[in-house]
Structure formats: C-alpha cells, structure tokens
Amino acid sequence: MKKHSTLIQIIGWSGTVSLIGAYALNSFGVISSQGLLYPLLNIFAAVSLGIRVWADRNYSNFILEVFWGVIAVVALLSFVF
C-alpha cells in the first residue's frame, strides 16, 4: 500500500510542477497561451492532479480538474480545427 501512495504522490507533484510551470512560463513570456505547449502542460496537470485528488477522495477538486482538462483539450483542438 505504501508504494501505491508514493506513486500517487509523485503523480500529483508532477501535475503541480506542470501547472505552475505552464503559468510561470506564460507569465514571463517564455511560452504563449496560444501555443501548443501551454494546453499540453495544462492537460498533463489536469490528469495528474485529477488522479491525485481522486485517490484522496477529494471530489470537489476532482471536478475542478475535469473542467481544467476539458478547457485545455478544447484549446488544444483549436490547433487541429
């Protein structure tokens, strides 16, 4: 059980780093919110943090991550269509 908990924590932390990284890189003009990398980082963050909060049974934050991910997917699809 401990190994599962550690893996979930690593997944959660990677999502946190991705989310903060996307925001910081965009805020400092390194990447554009209109570019491909920004929604990709946000999708990764939403999935990773979604896994973490689901494992913690934190369902209100899980819903937040679902919406965060949907918004990022819609932004990503704007590159295709």
N, CA, C and O atoms as a CHARMM CRD file, in Angstrom:
* protein
*
  324
    1    1 MET  N      0.81700  -1.19700   0.00000 PROA 1      0.00000
    2    1 MET  CA     0.00000   0.00000   0.00000 PROA 1      0.00000
    3    1 MET  C      0.85800   1.25700   0.00000 PROA 1      0.00000
    4    1 MET  O      0.48300   2.26200  -0.60300 PROA 1      0.00000
    5    2 LYS  N      1.98500   1.21000   0.65900 PROA 2      0.00000
    6    2 LYS  CA     2.87500   2.36600   0.73300 PROA 2      0.00000
    7    2 LYS  C      3.39800   2.74700  -0.64700 PROA 2      0.00000
    8    2 LYS  O      3.48400   3.93200  -0.96900 PROA 2      0.00000
    9    3 LYS  N      3.75400   1.74400  -1.47500 PROA 3      0.00000
   10    3 LYS  CA     4.27200   2.01300  -2.80900 PROA 3      0.00000
   11    3 LYS  C      3.21700   2.73600  -3.64900 PROA 3      0.00000
   12    3 LYS  O      3.54500   3.67200  -4.37800 PROA 3      0.00000
   13    4 HSD  N      1.96200   2.31300  -3.55400 PROA 4      0.00000
   14    4 HSD  CA     0.86400   2.96100  -4.27600 PROA 4      0.00000
   15    4 HSD  C      0.73300   4.41000  -3.84700 PROA 4      0.00000
   16    4 HSD  O      0.55700   5.29600  -4.68400 PROA 4      0.00000
   17    5 SER  N      0.81700   4.65300  -2.56300 PROA 5      0.00000
   18    5 SER  CA     0.70000   6.00700  -2.03500 PROA 5      0.00000
   19    5 SER  C      1.83200   6.89600  -2.54200 PROA 5      0.00000
   20    5 SER  O      1.60500   8.05400  -2.89200 PROA 5      0.00000
   21    6 THR  N      3.03800   6.36400  -2.58100 PROA 6      0.00000
   22    6 THR  CA     4.19100   7.11600  -3.07100 PROA 6      0.00000
   23    6 THR  C      4.02200   7.43800  -4.55400 PROA 6      0.00000
   24    6 THR  O      4.31500   8.55500  -4.98000 PROA 6      0.00000
   25    7 LEU  N      3.55700   6.48200  -5.33500 PROA 7      0.00000
   26    7 LEU  CA     3.33800   6.70600  -6.75800 PROA 7      0.00000
   27    7 LEU  C      2.29100   7.79900  -6.97900 PROA 7      0.00000
   28    7 LEU  O      2.47600   8.67100  -7.82800 PROA 7      0.00000
   29    8 ILE  N      1.21700   7.75600  -6.23800 PROA 8      0.00000
   30    8 ILE  CA     0.16600   8.76800  -6.34400 PROA 8      0.00000
   31    8 ILE  C      0.72400  10.14600  -5.98300 PROA 8      0.00000
   32    8 ILE  O      0.38300  11.14000  -6.62400 PROA 8      0.00000
   33    9 GLN  N      1.56500  10.20800  -4.97800 PROA 9      0.00000
   34    9 GLN  CA     2.17400  11.48300  -4.60600 PROA 9      0.00000
   35    9 GLN  C      3.08500  12.00500  -5.71200 PROA 9      0.00000
   36    9 GLN  O      3.07400  13.20100  -6.00500 PROA 9      0.00000
   37   10 ILE  N      3.86000  11.14100  -6.32000 PROA 10     0.00000
   38   10 ILE  CA     4.73500  11.55200  -7.42300 PROA 10     0.00000
   39   10 ILE  C      3.90100  12.06400  -8.59600 PROA 10     0.00000
   40   10 ILE  O      4.23500  13.08000  -9.20500 PROA 10     0.00000
   41   11 ILE  N      2.82900  11.36700  -8.90400 PROA 11     0.00000
   42   11 ILE  CA     1.93300  11.80800  -9.97700 PROA 11     0.00000
   43   11 ILE  C      1.35800  13.18700  -9.64500 PROA 11     0.00000
   44   11 ILE  O      1.33200  14.07300 -10.50000 PROA 11     0.00000
   45   12 GLY  N      0.90500  13.36600  -8.41800 PROA 12     0.00000
   46   12 GLY  CA     0.35500  14.65600  -8.00400 PROA 12     0.00000
   47   12 GLY  C      1.36600  15.78200  -8.07400 PROA 12     0.00000
   48   12 GLY  O      1.05600  16.87300  -8.55200 PROA 12     0.00000
   49   13 TRP  N      2.57100  15.52200  -7.60200 PROA 13     0.00000
   50   13 TRP  CA     3.62000  16.55000  -7.63700 PROA 13     0.00000
   51   13 TRP  C      4.01500  16.89200  -9.06500 PROA 13     0.00000
   52   13 TRP  O      4.30000  18.05200  -9.36300 PROA 13     0.00000
   53   14 SER  N      4.03700  15.90800  -9.95000 PROA 14     0.00000
   54   14 SER  CA     4.37600  16.20900 -11.34600 PROA 14     0.00000
   55   14 SER  C      3.31200  17.09500 -11.98000 PROA 14     0.00000
   56   14 SER  O      3.62600  17.95600 -12.80100 PROA 14     0.00000
   57   15 GLY  N      2.06200  16.88800 -11.60200 PROA 15     0.00000
   58   15 GLY  CA     0.99200  17.76100 -12.08200 PROA 15     0.00000
   59   15 GLY  C      1.11800  19.16300 -11.52900 PROA 15     0.00000
   60   15 GLY  O      0.88600  20.13900 -12.24300 PROA 15     0.00000
   61   16 THR  N      1.48300  19.27200 -10.26800 PROA 16     0.00000
   62   16 THR  CA     1.67600  20.58700  -9.65100 PROA 16     0.00000
   63   16 THR  C      2.79900  21.34600 -10.34500 PROA 16     0.00000
   64   16 THR  O      2.65600  22.53000 -10.65200 PROA 16     0.00000
   65   17 VAL  N      3.91400  20.66800 -10.59200 PROA 17     0.00000
   66   17 VAL  CA     5.04400  21.30000 -11.27400 PROA 17     0.00000
   67   17 VAL  C      4.63200  21.72700 -12.68400 PROA 17     0.00000
   68   17 VAL  O      5.00000  22.81300 -13.13200 PROA 17     0.00000
   69   18 SER  N      3.87800  20.88900 -13.38200 PROA 18     0.00000
   70   18 SER  CA     3.42100  21.21100 -14.72600 PROA 18     0.00000
   71   18 SER  C      2.50900  22.43700 -14.73000 PROA 18     0.00000
   72   18 SER  O      2.65000  23.32000 -15.57600 PROA 18     0.00000
   73   19 LEU  N      1.58600  22.48400 -13.79500 PROA 19     0.00000
   74   19 LEU  CA     0.64500  23.60600 -13.72200 PROA 19     0.00000
   75   19 LEU  C      1.35500  24.91100 -13.39700 PROA 19     0.00000
   76   19 LEU  O      1.13400  25.92500 -14.06000 PROA 19     0.00000
   77   20 ILE  N      2.20000  24.89000 -12.38900 PROA 20     0.00000
   78   20 ILE  CA     2.95400  26.08900 -12.01400 PROA 20     0.00000
   79   20 ILE  C      3.92300  26.47400 -13.13400 PROA 20     0.00000
   80   20 ILE  O      4.09600  27.65600 -13.43000 PROA 20     0.00000
   81   21 GLY  N      4.54800  25.48000 -13.74800 PROA 21     0.00000
   82   21 GLY  CA     5.47200  25.75200 -14.84200 PROA 21     0.00000
   83   21 GLY  C      4.77400  26.41400 -16.02400 PROA 21     0.00000
   84   21 GLY  O      5.28300  27.38400 -16.58600 PROA 21     0.00000
   85   22 ALA  N      3.60800  25.89100 -16.40200 PROA 22     0.00000
   86   22 ALA  CA     2.86700  26.49000 -17.51900 PROA 22     0.00000
   87   22 ALA  C      2.50200  27.93600 -17.21400 PROA 22     0.00000
   88   22 ALA  O      2.65700  28.81500 -18.06100 PROA 22     0.00000
   89   23 TYR  N      2.02400  28.17400 -16.01500 PROA 23     0.00000
   90   23 TYR  CA     1.63400  29.53300 -15.62600 PROA 23     0.00000
   91   23 TYR  C      2.83800  30.46500 -15.60600 PROA 23     0.00000
   92   23 TYR  O      2.76700  31.58000 -16.12300 PROA 23     0.00000
   93   24 ALA  N      3.93800  30.02100 -15.01700 PROA 24     0.00000
   94   24 ALA  CA     5.14500  30.85600 -14.93000 PROA 24     0.00000
   95   24 ALA  C      5.72900  31.13000 -16.30800 PROA 24     0.00000
   96   24 ALA  O      6.06700  32.27000 -16.62700 PROA 24     0.00000
   97   25 LEU  N      5.84900  30.08800 -17.12700 PROA 25     0.00000
   98   25 LEU  CA     6.41200  30.26900 -18.46400 PROA 25     0.00000
   99   25 LEU  C      5.56100  31.22500 -19.30000 PROA 25     0.00000
  100   25 LEU  O      6.08900  32.03400 -20.06200 PROA 25     0.00000
  101   26 ASN  N      4.25400  31.12100 -19.15000 PROA 26     0.00000
  102   26 ASN  CA     3.37500  32.03700 -19.86200 PROA 26     0.00000
  103   26 ASN  C      3.47500  33.45300 -19.30800 PROA 26     0.00000
  104   26 ASN  O      3.53000  34.41700 -20.07200 PROA 26     0.00000
  105   27 SER  N      3.49700  33.58100 -18.01400 PROA 27     0.00000
  106   27 SER  CA     3.55300  34.90000 -17.37000 PROA 27     0.00000
  107   27 SER  C      4.83400  35.64500 -17.71100 PROA 27     0.00000
  108   27 SER  O      4.82100  36.87000 -17.83000 PROA 27     0.00000
  109   28 PHE  N      5.93400  34.92900 -17.86900 PROA 28     0.00000
  110   28 PHE  CA     7.21000  35.56900 -18.17900 PROA 28     0.00000
  111   28 PHE  C      7.49800  35.62800 -19.67800 PROA 28     0.00000
  112   28 PHE  O      8.59900  35.99100 -20.09200 PROA 28     0.00000
  113   29 GLY  N      6.50700  35.27100 -20.48300 PROA 29     0.00000
  114   29 GLY  CA     6.63000  35.40200 -21.92500 PROA 29     0.00000
  115   29 GLY  C      7.49100  34.35400 -22.59600 PROA 29     0.00000
  116   29 GLY  O      7.88800  34.52700 -23.74800 PROA 29     0.00000
  117   30 VAL  N      7.78800  33.26500 -21.89400 PROA 30     0.00000
  118   30 VAL  CA     8.60800  32.20200 -22.48400 PROA 30     0.00000
  119   30 VAL  C      7.77200  31.37100 -23.45600 PROA 30     0.00000
  120   30 VAL  O      8.25300  30.99100 -24.52300 PROA 30     0.00000
  121   31 ILE  N      6.52900  31.09100 -23.08800 PROA 31     0.00000
  122   31 ILE  CA     5.59800  30.40200 -23.98200 PROA 31     0.00000
  123   31 ILE  C      4.32300  31.22300 -24.07100 PROA 31     0.00000
  124   31 ILE  O      4.00900  32.01000 -23.17800 PROA 31     0.00000
  125   32 SER  N      3.60400  31.03000 -25.14500 PROA 32     0.00000
  126   32 SER  CA     2.34100  31.74300 -25.34600 PROA 32     0.00000
  127   32 SER  C      1.17800  30.86000 -24.94000 PROA 32     0.00000
  128   32 SER  O      1.21700  29.64300 -25.11800 PROA 32     0.00000
  129   33 SER  N      0.14900  31.47600 -24.39600 PROA 33     0.00000
  130   33 SER  CA    -1.05300  30.71400 -24.07800 PROA 33     0.00000
  131   33 SER  C     -1.75700  30.27200 -25.36100 PROA 33     0.00000
  132   33 SER  O     -2.63500  29.40900 -25.32600 PROA 33     0.00000
  133   34 GLN  N     -1.37300  30.86300 -26.48800 PROA 34     0.00000
  134   34 GLN  CA    -1.93600  30.48500 -27.78200 PROA 34     0.00000
  135   34 GLN  C     -1.11600  29.40000 -28.47200 PROA 34     0.00000
  136   34 GLN  O     -1.48800  28.91800 -29.54200 PROA 34     0.00000
  137   35 GLY  N     -0.00100  29.02000 -27.85700 PROA 35     0.00000
  138   35 GLY  CA     0.86300  27.99200 -28.44000 PROA 35     0.00000
  139   35 GLY  C      0.42700  26.59600 -28.03600 PROA 35     0.00000
  140   35 GLY  O     -0.46100  26.43000 -27.19900 PROA 35     0.00000
  141   36 LEU  N      1.04200  25.61600 -28.62000 PROA 36     0.00000
  142   36 LEU  CA     0.71600  24.20800 -28.39300 PROA 36     0.00000
  143   36 LEU  C      1.16200  23.71300 -27.01700 PROA 36     0.00000
  144   36 LEU  O      0.47000  22.90000 -26.40500 PROA 36     0.00000
  145   37 LEU  N      2.29200  24.18400 -26.52500 PROA 37     0.00000
  146   37 LEU  CA     2.83600  23.67900 -25.26500 PROA 37     0.00000
  147   37 LEU  C      1.95200  24.01500 -24.06800 PROA 37     0.00000
  148   37 LEU  O      1.81200  23.20300 -23.15400 PROA 37     0.00000
  149   38 TYR  N      1.36400  25.18900 -24.06800 PROA 38     0.00000
  150   38 TYR  CA     0.55000  25.62400 -22.92100 PROA 38     0.00000
  151   38 TYR  C     -0.62800  24.67300 -22.64500 PROA 38     0.00000
  152   38 TYR  O     -0.76700  24.21200 -21.51300 PROA 38     0.00000
  153   39 PRO  N     -1.47900  24.36500 -23.63600 PROA 39     0.00000
  154   39 PRO  CA    -2.56300  23.41400 -23.33200 PROA 39     0.00000
  155   39 PRO  C     -2.06000  22.00200 -23.04000 PROA 39     0.00000
  156   39 PRO  O     -2.68000  21.27400 -22.26500 PROA 39     0.00000
  157   40 LEU  N     -0.94500  21.61000 -23.65200 PROA 40     0.00000
  158   40 LEU  CA    -0.39700  20.27900 -23.34400 PROA 40     0.00000
  159   40 LEU  C      0.03200  20.18300 -21.87700 PROA 40     0.00000
  160   40 LEU  O     -0.24900  19.19000 -21.20700 PROA 40     0.00000
  161   41 LEU  N      0.70400  21.20700 -21.39200 PROA 41     0.00000
  162   41 LEU  CA     1.09500  21.22500 -19.98100 PROA 41     0.00000
  163   41 LEU  C     -0.12900  21.23000 -19.07000 PROA 41     0.00000
  164   41 LEU  O     -0.13300  20.58100 -18.02300 PROA 41     0.00000
  165   42 ASN  N     -1.15900  21.95900 -19.46900 PROA 42     0.00000
  166   42 ASN  CA    -2.37400  22.02100 -18.66500 PROA 42     0.00000
  167   42 ASN  C     -3.14600  20.70400 -18.67600 PROA 42     0.00000
  168   42 ASN  O     -3.73000  20.32200 -17.66200 PROA 42     0.00000
  169   43 ILE  N     -3.15400  20.01100 -19.80600 PROA 43     0.00000
  170   43 ILE  CA    -3.80000  18.69300 -19.85300 PROA 43     0.00000
  171   43 ILE  C     -3.05200  17.72200 -18.93900 PROA 43     0.00000
  172   43 ILE  O     -3.66700  16.99100 -18.16200 PROA 43     0.00000
  173   44 PHE  N     -1.73100  17.72100 -19.03800 PROA 44     0.00000
  174   44 PHE  CA    -0.93800  16.85000 -18.17100 PROA 44     0.00000
  175   44 PHE  C     -1.20400  17.16200 -16.70000 PROA 44     0.00000
  176   44 PHE  O     -1.36000  16.25500 -15.88300 PROA 44     0.00000
  177   45 ALA  N     -1.25300  18.45600 -16.37200 PROA 45     0.00000
  178   45 ALA  CA    -1.50900  18.85700 -14.98900 PROA 45     0.00000
  179   45 ALA  C     -2.89000  18.40700 -14.53500 PROA 45     0.00000
  180   45 ALA  O     -3.04300  17.89100 -13.42800 PROA 45     0.00000
  181   46 ALA  N     -3.88900  18.59700 -15.37700 PROA 46     0.00000
  182   46 ALA  CA    -5.26100  18.22300 -15.00500 PROA 46     0.00000
  183   46 ALA  C     -5.38000  16.72000 -14.77700 PROA 46     0.00000
  184   46 ALA  O     -6.01600  16.28300 -13.81800 PROA 46     0.00000
  185   47 VAL  N     -4.77500  15.93800 -15.65100 PROA 47     0.00000
  186   47 VAL  CA    -4.84200  14.47600 -15.49800 PROA 47     0.00000
  187   47 VAL  C     -4.08100  14.03600 -14.24600 PROA 47     0.00000
  188   47 VAL  O     -4.59000  13.25100 -13.44600 PROA 47     0.00000
  189   48 SER  N     -2.87500  14.54000 -14.08500 PROA 48     0.00000
  190   48 SER  CA    -2.04800  14.14900 -12.93500 PROA 48     0.00000
  191   48 SER  C     -2.69900  14.54700 -11.61200 PROA 48     0.00000
  192   48 SER  O     -2.80300  13.73800 -10.69000 PROA 48     0.00000
  193   49 LEU  N     -3.12900  15.79000 -11.53300 PROA 49     0.00000
  194   49 LEU  CA    -3.77100  16.24700 -10.29800 PROA 49     0.00000
  195   49 LEU  C     -5.12600  15.58300 -10.10900 PROA 49     0.00000
  196   49 LEU  O     -5.55300  15.34000  -8.98000 PROA 49     0.00000
  197   50 GLY  N     -5.80300  15.28800 -11.22000 PROA 50     0.00000
  198   50 GLY  CA    -7.07400  14.56500 -11.12200 PROA 50     0.00000
  199   50 GLY  C     -6.88900  13.18400 -10.50600 PROA 50     0.00000
  200   50 GLY  O     -7.68500  12.75500  -9.67200 PROA 50     0.00000
  201   51 ILE  N     -5.83400  12.49500 -10.92300 PROA 51     0.00000
  202   51 ILE  CA    -5.52800  11.18100 -10.33900 PROA 51     0.00000
  203   51 ILE  C     -5.27500  11.32900  -8.84100 PROA 51     0.00000
  204   51 ILE  O     -5.77800  10.55100  -8.03100 PROA 51     0.00000
  205   52 ARG  N     -4.49100  12.33500  -8.49500 PROA 52     0.00000
  206   52 ARG  CA    -4.15000  12.54300  -7.08500 PROA 52     0.00000
  207   52 ARG  C     -5.38600  12.83400  -6.23100 PROA 52     0.00000
  208   52 ARG  O     -5.58500  12.21000  -5.18800 PROA 52     0.00000
  209   53 VAL  N     -6.20400  13.77100  -6.67000 PROA 53     0.00000
  210   53 VAL  CA    -7.35700  14.13500  -5.83800 PROA 53     0.00000
  211   53 VAL  C     -8.41300  13.03400  -5.83400 PROA 53     0.00000
  212   53 VAL  O     -9.14100  12.88700  -4.85300 PROA 53     0.00000
  213   54 TRP  N     -8.50900  12.26000  -6.91300 PROA 54     0.00000
  214   54 TRP  CA    -9.43400  11.11800  -6.90900 PROA 54     0.00000
  215   54 TRP  C     -8.97500  10.08300  -5.88200 PROA 54     0.00000
  216   54 TRP  O     -9.78700   9.54600  -5.12800 PROA 54     0.00000
  217   55 ALA  N     -7.67300   9.80700  -5.85800 PROA 55     0.00000
  218   55 ALA  CA    -7.13300   8.85100  -4.88200 PROA 55     0.00000
  219   55 ALA  C     -7.36500   9.32200  -3.45300 PROA 55     0.00000
  220   55 ALA  O     -7.56200   8.51300  -2.54700 PROA 55     0.00000
  221   56 ASP  N     -7.34000  10.63400  -3.25900 PROA 56     0.00000
  222   56 ASP  CA    -7.57900  11.20400  -1.92800 PROA 56     0.00000
  223   56 ASP  C     -9.06400  11.36100  -1.62100 PROA 56     0.00000
  224   56 ASP  O     -9.43000  11.81400  -0.53700 PROA 56     0.00000
  225   57 ARG  N     -9.91900  10.99000  -2.57000 PROA 57     0.00000
  226   57 ARG  CA   -11.36900  11.14300  -2.44700 PROA 57     0.00000
  227   57 ARG  C    -11.77300  12.61000  -2.23700 PROA 57     0.00000
  228   57 ARG  O    -12.71100  12.92200  -1.50300 PROA 57     0.00000
  229   58 ASN  N    -11.03900  13.47800  -2.89900 PROA 58     0.00000
  230   58 ASN  CA   -11.30000  14.91400  -2.84000 PROA 58     0.00000
  231   58 ASN  C    -12.08900  15.26300  -4.10300 PROA 58     0.00000
  232   58 ASN  O    -11.54400  15.79700  -5.06900 PROA 58     0.00000
  233   59 TYR  N    -13.37300  14.95200  -4.07000 PROA 59     0.00000
  234   59 TYR  CA   -14.18000  15.00300  -5.28100 PROA 59     0.00000
  235   59 TYR  C    -14.44100  16.41500  -5.79100 PROA 59     0.00000
  236   59 TYR  O    -14.60600  16.60200  -6.99600 PROA 59     0.00000
  237   60 SER  N    -14.48500  17.40200  -4.92100 PROA 60     0.00000
  238   60 SER  CA   -14.69400  18.77000  -5.39900 PROA 60     0.00000
  239   60 SER  C    -13.49300  19.22800  -6.23300 PROA 60     0.00000
  240   60 SER  O    -13.66900  19.88400  -7.26000 PROA 60     0.00000
  241   61 ASN  N    -12.29800  18.89400  -5.80600 PROA 61     0.00000
  242   61 ASN  CA   -11.11800  19.24000  -6.60000 PROA 61     0.00000
  243   61 ASN  C    -11.01500  18.37700  -7.85100 PROA 61     0.00000
  244   61 ASN  O    -10.45900  18.80800  -8.86100 PROA 61     0.00000
  245   62 PHE  N    -11.54600  17.16600  -7.78700 PROA 62     0.00000
  246   62 PHE  CA   -11.56600  16.32100  -8.98200 PROA 62     0.00000
  247   62 PHE  C    -12.40500  16.98500 -10.07200 PROA 62     0.00000
  248   62 PHE  O    -12.01100  17.00300 -11.23800 PROA 62     0.00000
  249   63 ILE  N    -13.56000  17.53000  -9.69200 PROA 63     0.00000
  250   63 ILE  CA   -14.41600  18.22900 -10.65500 PROA 63     0.00000
  251   63 ILE  C    -13.68100  19.42700 -11.24300 PROA 63     0.00000
  252   63 ILE  O    -13.78500  19.69100 -12.44100 PROA 63     0.00000
  253   64 LEU  N    -12.94000  20.15200 -10.41100 PROA 64     0.00000
  254   64 LEU  CA   -12.12900  21.26900 -10.89200 PROA 64     0.00000
  255   64 LEU  C    -11.14400  20.78900 -11.95900 PROA 64     0.00000
  256   64 LEU  O    -10.99100  21.43300 -12.99700 PROA 64     0.00000
  257   65 GLU  N    -10.48200  19.67000 -11.71000 PROA 65     0.00000
  258   65 GLU  CA    -9.50500  19.14500 -12.66800 PROA 65     0.00000
  259   65 GLU  C    -10.17300  18.67400 -13.95700 PROA 65     0.00000
  260   65 GLU  O     -9.59500  18.79600 -15.03600 PROA 65     0.00000
  261   66 VAL  N    -11.38300  18.13900 -13.84800 PROA 66     0.00000
  262   66 VAL  CA   -12.11800  17.73900 -15.05700 PROA 66     0.00000
  263   66 VAL  C    -12.35800  18.96800 -15.93400 PROA 66     0.00000
  264   66 VAL  O    -12.09500  18.93500 -17.13600 PROA 66     0.00000
  265   67 PHE  N    -12.85300  20.04500 -15.33700 PROA 67     0.00000
  266   67 PHE  CA   -13.10900  21.25900 -16.11400 PROA 67     0.00000
  267   67 PHE  C    -11.81100  21.85400 -16.64600 PROA 67     0.00000
  268   67 PHE  O    -11.76700  22.31900 -17.78500 PROA 67     0.00000
  269   68 TRP  N    -10.75400  21.84500 -15.83600 PROA 68     0.00000
  270   68 TRP  CA    -9.44600  22.35800 -16.26900 PROA 68     0.00000
  271   68 TRP  C     -8.97200  21.57400 -17.49100 PROA 68     0.00000
  272   68 TRP  O     -8.48300  22.15200 -18.46200 PROA 68     0.00000
  273   69 GLY  N     -9.12300  20.26500 -17.42800 PROA 69     0.00000
  274   69 GLY  CA    -8.71600  19.41300 -18.53700 PROA 69     0.00000
  275   69 GLY  C     -9.56800  19.62200 -19.78100 PROA 69     0.00000
  276   69 GLY  O     -9.04000  19.65100 -20.89300 PROA 69     0.00000
  277   70 VAL  N    -10.87100  19.76800 -19.61000 PROA 70     0.00000
  278   70 VAL  CA   -11.75300  19.99900 -20.75800 PROA 70     0.00000
  279   70 VAL  C    -11.38600  21.30700 -21.45400 PROA 70     0.00000
  280   70 VAL  O    -11.31900  21.36200 -22.68200 PROA 70     0.00000
  281   71 ILE  N    -11.15000  22.35100 -20.67800 PROA 71     0.00000
  282   71 ILE  CA   -10.75800  23.64000 -21.26300 PROA 71     0.00000
  283   71 ILE  C     -9.44900  23.48600 -22.03800 PROA 71     0.00000
  284   71 ILE  O     -9.31700  24.01600 -23.14100 PROA 71     0.00000
  285   72 ALA  N     -8.49100  22.76900 -21.47100 PROA 72     0.00000
  286   72 ALA  CA    -7.20800  22.56800 -22.14600 PROA 72     0.00000
  287   72 ALA  C     -7.36500  21.74100 -23.41800 PROA 72     0.00000
  288   72 ALA  O     -6.70000  22.01600 -24.41700 PROA 72     0.00000
  289   73 VAL  N     -8.22600  20.74200 -23.39600 PROA 73     0.00000
  290   73 VAL  CA    -8.46300  19.92100 -24.59300 PROA 73     0.00000
  291   73 VAL  C     -9.11300  20.76500 -25.68100 PROA 73     0.00000
  292   73 VAL  O     -8.72900  20.66700 -26.84600 PROA 73     0.00000
  293   74 VAL  N    -10.08700  21.59000 -25.32500 PROA 74     0.00000
  294   74 VAL  CA   -10.73200  22.46700 -26.30900 PROA 74     0.00000
  295   74 VAL  C     -9.69500  23.41200 -26.91200 PROA 74     0.00000
  296   74 VAL  O     -9.68900  23.63800 -28.12200 PROA 74     0.00000
  297   75 ALA  N     -8.82200  23.96300 -26.07600 PROA 75     0.00000
  298   75 ALA  CA    -7.75700  24.84000 -26.58500 PROA 75     0.00000
  299   75 ALA  C     -6.82200  24.07700 -27.52200 PROA 75     0.00000
  300   75 ALA  O     -6.40400  24.60000 -28.55500 PROA 75     0.00000
  301   76 LEU  N     -6.50100  22.84600 -27.15700 PROA 76     0.00000
  302   76 LEU  CA    -5.63800  22.02600 -27.99800 PROA 76     0.00000
  303   76 LEU  C     -6.30700  21.71200 -29.32800 PROA 76     0.00000
  304   76 LEU  O     -5.64800  21.71400 -30.36800 PROA 76     0.00000
  305   77 LEU  N     -7.59000  21.44600 -29.30700 PROA 77     0.00000
  306   77 LEU  CA    -8.31500  21.13300 -30.54200 PROA 77     0.00000
  307   77 LEU  C     -8.37000  22.32400 -31.48400 PROA 77     0.00000
  308   77 LEU  O     -8.56100  22.14800 -32.68700 PROA 77     0.00000
  309   78 SER  N     -8.20900  23.52300 -30.96300 PROA 78     0.00000
  310   78 SER  CA    -8.21000  24.69700 -31.84200 PROA 78     0.00000
  311   78 SER  C     -7.02400  24.66900 -32.80800 PROA 78     0.00000
  312   78 SER  O     -7.04700  25.34000 -33.84000 PROA 78     0.00000
  313   79 PHE  N     -5.99300  23.89800 -32.47500 PROA 79     0.00000
  314   79 PHE  CA    -4.86000  23.74700 -33.38800 PROA 79     0.00000
  315   79 PHE  C     -5.18100  22.80800 -34.54100 PROA 79     0.00000
  316   79 PHE  O     -4.58300  22.89700 -35.61400 PROA 79     0.00000
  317   80 VAL  N     -6.12700  21.91100 -34.31200 PROA 80     0.00000
  318   80 VAL  CA    -6.48700  20.91600 -35.31400 PROA 80     0.00000
  319   80 VAL  C     -7.56300  21.44200 -36.26000 PROA 80     0.00000
  320   80 VAL  O     -7.52600  21.19300 -37.46500 PROA 80     0.00000
  321   81 PHE  N     -8.51900  22.17300 -35.69100 PROA 81     0.00000
  322   81 PHE  CA    -9.67000  22.64100 -36.49400 PROA 81     0.00000
  323   81 PHE  C     -9.63100  24.11600 -36.75300 PROA 81     0.00000
  324   81 PHE  O    -10.52500  24.65100 -37.40900 PROA 81     0.00000
